[in-house]
């Protein structure tokens, strides 16, 4: 019998290890250099995982952690999408 694997990742803000499905994946596409929210894990490139709670998302936006982890300036669209996730 084949068992399902649980893919664990670490939140870049709080450093907690959680199931991959419980985190938001932000990816800098290596071809275009754009930052995207990548829930399906289909985009290849440098990625950072952040918890889906308001504390981690707020810290990531406030302290510009996303920009430092991905080595580029985050797009306003990404910030707006993260603010929308924060409100929900």
Secondary structure, 3 states (H helix, E strand, C coil): CCCCCCCEEECCCCCCEEEHHHEEEEEEECCCCCEEECCCCCCCEEEEEEECCHHHHHHHHHCCHHHHHHCCCCCHHHHHHHHHHHHC
